Amino acid sequence: MDAQAIAEITGHIFRSRGQRTDLADAVADAIRQQIVSGALAGGERLNNEIELAQALEISRPTLREATRTLIHYGLLVSRRGVGTFVTKRAPRLVHGQLDMGISMTDLIRRVGREPGSEHCNHHQGWGLG
């Protein structure tokens, strides 16, 4: 993780402190934004917990809680004794990516698919007839 990513995460955290936001949630959101924007690439290793917590000026327990949240959503993977990494695959959930200001069509294309409606049967399965 480079100094620019750390600076952007730290800036996001400090901007969030004025709001009624849990600090761990603010940290998770800041790291998530770096992942979604591509600033943190798939497979990239995060700094070790001590270094990263110090760089972000937060406690280790706060960082642990934030990383657990991101692991839960499939954005990070932790390998005991090796480190924490940005997942190489696209997250299973769209959650958190809707605030990027892109269309669903563009989002579908970014994950290597082609949008369309050819397999949609209107009203079937909706209980509408």
Residue pairs with C-beta under 8 A, 6 or more apart in sequence:
1 40
1 44
1 45
1 46
1 47
1 52
4 39
5 34
5 39
5 40
6 47
6 52
6 55
6 56
8 30
8 33
8 34
8 39
9 27
9 30
9 31
9 34
9 56
10 30
10 55
10 56
10 57
12 26
12 29
12 30
12 33
13 23
13 26
13 27
13 30
13 56
13 57
13 58
16 23
16 26
16 29
16 30
17 23
17 26
23 58
23 62
24 62
24 65
24 66
24 69
25 66
25 69
27 56
27 58
27 62
27 63
27 65
27 66
28 65
28 66
28 67
28 69
28 70
29 96
31 40
31 66
31 67
31 70
31 75
31 76
32 70
32 73
32 75
32 96
34 40
35 70
35 75
35 76
35 86
36 96
36 97
36 100
37 100
40 46
40 86
41 86
42 86
42 87
42 88
42 89
43 85
43 86
43 88
44 85
44 86
45 83
45 84
45 85
46 52
46 67
46 76
46 83
46 84
46 85
46 86
47 55
48 83
49 60
49 63
49 64
49 84
50 60
52 63
53 59
53 60
53 62
53 63
56 63
67 76
67 78
67 84
70 76
71 77
71 78
71 84
73 91
73 93
73 95
73 96
74 87
74 91
74 92
74 93
75 86
75 87
75 91
76 84
76 85
76 86
76 87
77 84
77 85
77 87
78 84
78 85
79 85
90 111
91 97
94 107
97 107
100 107
102 110
104 115
105 115
108 114
108 115
109 115
123 129
